[in-house]
Amino acid sequence: MALFLLLLLVAVVLGIIGVTAEGLGFLLAVGIVIFAAAVIFFAVRVSRRARRRPVR
């Protein structure tokens, strides 16, 4: 969970820098990619955790 939050924080910071700084639009793209990776990482962790529960 801490890794997910760290990735989200990095994505937001890079996105803000990419939007505000002139000529650094690529940082916005990097922030979007990191955000997508964080969401996918979180979804995989949640789906793996759900499968481990025994069926009653």
C-alpha positions as CSV (number, residue, x, y, z in Angstrom):
1,M,0.0,0.0,0.0
2,A,2.9,2.4,0.8
3,L,4.4,1.7,-2.7
4,F,1.0,2.5,-4.3
5,L,0.8,5.8,-2.4
6,L,4.4,6.7,-3.3
7,L,3.8,6.1,-7.0
8,L,0.7,8.2,-6.9
9,L,2.6,11.0,-5.2
10,V,5.4,10.9,-7.7
11,A,2.9,10.9,-10.6
12,V,1.1,13.9,-9.2
13,V,4.3,15.8,-8.6
14,L,5.6,15.1,-12.1
15,G,2.3,16.0,-13.6
16,I,2.2,19.4,-11.9
17,I,5.8,20.1,-12.9
18,G,5.1,19.1,-16.4
19,V,2.0,21.4,-16.7
20,T,3.5,24.4,-15.0
21,A,7.1,24.4,-16.4
22,E,7.4,25.5,-19.9
23,G,9.0,22.9,-22.2
24,L,8.7,20.0,-19.7
25,G,5.5,18.5,-21.1
26,F,7.2,15.1,-21.2
27,L,7.1,15.1,-17.4
28,L,3.3,15.2,-17.7
29,A,3.4,12.1,-19.9
30,V,5.8,10.3,-17.5
31,G,3.4,11.2,-14.6
32,I,0.5,9.7,-16.5
33,V,2.4,6.5,-17.2
34,I,3.4,6.2,-13.6
35,F,-0.2,6.8,-12.5
36,A,-1.4,4.1,-14.8
37,A,1.3,1.7,-13.6
38,A,0.3,2.4,-10.0
39,V,-3.4,1.7,-10.7
40,I,-2.6,-1.5,-12.5
41,F,-0.2,-2.6,-9.6
42,F,-3.0,-1.9,-7.0
43,A,-5.6,-3.8,-9.1
44,V,-3.3,-6.8,-9.4
45,R,-2.6,-6.8,-5.6
46,V,-6.3,-6.6,-4.8
47,S,-7.3,-9.4,-7.2
48,R,-4.5,-11.7,-5.9
49,R,-5.6,-11.0,-2.3
50,A,-9.2,-11.9,-3.1
51,R,-8.3,-15.3,-4.5
52,R,-6.5,-16.4,-1.4
53,R,-9.6,-16.5,0.8
54,P,-11.0,-20.0,1.4
55,V,-14.5,-20.7,0.0
56,R,-17.1,-21.4,2.8
